[in-house]
Amino acid sequence: MTGKILGTIFGFMFGRIPGAILGFFVGHLFDKGYSRDFNQMGGFSRFFTSQDQFKSQAIFFHSLFSVMGHIAKADGKVSTEEIQMASTLMNQMGLDGEVRVEAQQAFRDGKAADFALKETIKEFKESCHGRRDILQVYLEILIQSAYVDGKLDKAEQVILEKVATYLGFTSNDLLYLLSAFEAEMRFRQGGQQGAGGKRSAYTSQQSIDDAYKILGVSKAQDDKSIKKAYRKLMSEHHPDKLVSKGLPKQALELAKNKAQDIQAAYELIKDKRGFR
């Protein structure tokens, strides 16, 4: 588009109407060539079709993996589980080749003692124009990474608190997301076989309790309030909506997993309470 505009302006200046037409055509060829060259670039750029999209979504990936590395280093060392978690996440997102190399470098950057956490989060927040649903998915992915060993260390929680604050979330917002994720972990694993083929001690009562936590509601609330909370959460994690607001398609699988947990929790509550 830039080439067509400039070509038309300069063409008009030197040749009036005929010049403007010729300038528009030359600019069109320039735009096509520029777009082709840009799309052939390596790294994160291969995922994107425009410069603006490339910039904002490349920032998403770099910020995500660098902050993930920062959280992993919070307790002084990066565990094998944390490295495997980052690798698994890259696999889920389909990151390979140069893209994977960039993600791995971002993870290493985050482990540096002088890592600029606040500036990194600020740049990311500005790149997605402060869209809360995108920011929340980003924070939820970081929470998932922090729990890779099944628990949240104090040092990791301190960093998550900083990240949440920089993103514009309150302490209560973060506490809900942490509680919801812990409930999701138990909810997914409930009833699975453990070591020696033994069944988990996770009871049906614990399952329903966690379902309420996932939706962020209490048993005391009426059916209408629970439906409203469910619809709000599903809207926030709807794949098409998230992509339209700037979430990279490569991160959609993670949002879909969250949506599946919300759906399963709602269905359990619905069956338990007997409403439609």
HUVEN-V870370 format. One record per helix or strand. SS is the DSSP state (hx for helix, st for strand). FROM is the first residue (numbers start at 1). TO is the last residue. If there is no record, write none. Layout:
SS;FROM;TO
SS;FROM;TO
//
This chain:
hx;2;39
hx;43;47
hx;51;72
hx;80;92
hx;97;110
hx;117;127
hx;132;146
hx;154;167
hx;171;189
st;193;193
hx;195;197
st;199;199
hx;204;215
hx;223;236
hx;239;244
hx;249;273
//
